[in-house]
Amino acid sequence: MFSEKHVKLADFFIKGNAELRTALGLGESSCLEAVPLGSGEHNVNFLLLADGRDLKRVLRVNLGTQTGNEHQVAYEASALKAL
Protein backbone atom coordinates (compact mmCIF):
# COMPACT_ATOMS: atom_id res chain seq x y z
CA MET A 1 0.00 0.00 0.00
CA PHE A 2 1.24 3.48 -0.83
CA SER A 3 1.65 6.08 1.83
CA GLU A 4 2.34 9.78 1.53
CA LYS A 5 5.88 8.98 2.69
CA HIS A 6 6.42 6.67 -0.32
CA VAL A 7 5.12 9.27 -2.77
CA LYS A 8 7.36 11.95 -1.23
CA LEU A 9 10.34 9.59 -1.45
CA ALA A 10 9.73 8.99 -5.17
CA ASP A 11 9.28 12.73 -5.79
CA PHE A 12 12.50 13.46 -3.90
CA PHE A 13 14.38 10.99 -6.11
CA ILE A 14 13.11 12.34 -9.44
CA LYS A 15 13.06 16.09 -8.74
CA GLY A 16 16.26 17.76 -9.85
CA ASN A 17 17.89 14.42 -10.72
CA ALA A 18 19.96 15.45 -13.76
CA GLU A 19 21.45 11.97 -14.23
CA LEU A 20 17.99 10.41 -14.39
CA ARG A 21 16.78 13.00 -16.89
CA THR A 22 19.84 12.39 -19.05
CA ALA A 23 19.35 8.62 -18.92
CA LEU A 24 15.71 9.09 -19.95
CA GLY A 25 16.62 11.54 -22.73
CA LEU A 26 14.71 14.42 -21.13
CA GLY A 27 15.51 18.09 -21.03
CA GLU A 28 15.41 20.29 -17.94
CA SER A 29 12.02 21.72 -18.87
CA SER A 30 10.26 18.33 -19.04
CA CYS A 31 7.83 17.61 -16.22
CA LEU A 32 8.89 14.25 -14.74
CA GLU A 33 6.29 12.54 -12.56
CA ALA A 34 6.11 9.28 -10.59
CA VAL A 35 2.62 7.75 -10.51
CA PRO A 36 1.87 4.93 -8.04
CA LEU A 37 1.74 1.62 -9.92
CA GLY A 38 1.73 -1.16 -7.35
CA SER A 39 3.33 -2.29 -4.16
CA GLY A 40 4.43 -5.38 -2.34
CA GLU A 41 5.78 -6.27 1.03
CA HIS A 42 9.30 -4.98 0.30
CA ASN A 43 8.89 -2.50 -2.60
CA VAL A 44 6.67 0.22 -4.01
CA ASN A 45 6.60 0.80 -7.76
CA PHE A 46 5.94 3.98 -9.69
CA LEU A 47 5.31 4.53 -13.40
CA LEU A 48 7.44 7.35 -14.77
CA LEU A 49 5.71 9.96 -16.92
CA ALA A 50 7.28 12.88 -18.78
CA ASP A 51 4.94 15.70 -19.73
CA GLY A 52 2.05 13.30 -19.18
CA ARG A 53 3.34 10.56 -21.50
CA ASP A 54 4.23 7.08 -20.35
CA LEU A 55 8.00 6.53 -20.52
CA LYS A 56 7.52 2.75 -20.09
CA ARG A 57 9.91 2.92 -17.14
CA VAL A 58 9.33 1.94 -13.53
CA LEU A 59 10.87 3.50 -10.45
CA ARG A 60 11.10 0.77 -7.82
CA VAL A 61 11.71 1.86 -4.23
CA ASN A 62 12.97 -0.84 -1.91
CA LEU A 63 11.52 -0.65 1.58
CA GLY A 64 13.42 -3.56 3.09
CA THR A 65 15.32 -6.72 2.30
CA GLN A 66 14.02 -10.24 2.13
CA THR A 67 15.97 -12.26 4.64
CA GLY A 68 17.03 -15.69 3.52
CA ASN A 69 16.69 -14.99 -0.20
CA GLU A 70 20.11 -15.80 -1.66
CA HIS A 71 18.93 -14.91 -5.19
CA GLN A 72 17.60 -11.44 -4.38
CA VAL A 73 18.99 -9.74 -7.49
CA ALA A 74 17.50 -12.35 -9.86
CA TYR A 75 14.19 -12.16 -7.98
CA GLU A 76 14.08 -8.34 -8.31
CA ALA A 77 14.97 -8.49 -12.02
CA SER A 78 12.16 -10.96 -12.75
CA ALA A 79 9.70 -8.82 -10.77
CA LEU A 80 10.63 -5.77 -12.86
CA LYS A 81 10.25 -7.70 -16.11
CA ALA A 82 6.77 -8.78 -15.01
CA LEU A 83 5.78 -5.13 -14.50
Order of alpha helices (4+ residues) and beta strands (2+ residues): alpha-alpha-beta-beta-beta-alpha
